[in-house]
Amino acid sequence: MTGLLLLLAAIVVAVFKRWSFEMKRKRRRDYYRNVYLKSDEWKRKRNVVLLRDNWRCVYCGESATQVHHTRYAKRNIGKEPIKWLVSICKSCHDAQHNKSHLFSLDFTFRRT
């Protein structure tokens, strides 16, 4: 009986940890999407990156309209260095975020 209670307690702890992790992840994502990406700080960073890359997609060379994070500062949203950001066109950005296409497309990183 004690073994069963220990197993049940371990399952409850594991489920709670997973739930807690997902809730924190959702809060970070919501803040990132609904607050940070609409901030003046992000708008300035985005403009610096687009100017640096001459408004060209670093993957295909087409006109860039978006900025892509090559890495995320998970615990420090908004503290990413400029070198972690690249200019990108919508189709390449969609492909970068669509995992099923990542393995079928050959992206070569290029600066123009």
Secondary structure, 3 states (H helix, E strand, C coil): CHHHHHHHHHHHHHHHHHHHHHHHHHHHHHHHHHCHHHCHHHHHHHHHHHHHCCCECCCCCCECCEEEECCCCCCCCCCCCHHHEEEECHHHHHHHHCHHHHCCCCCCCCCC
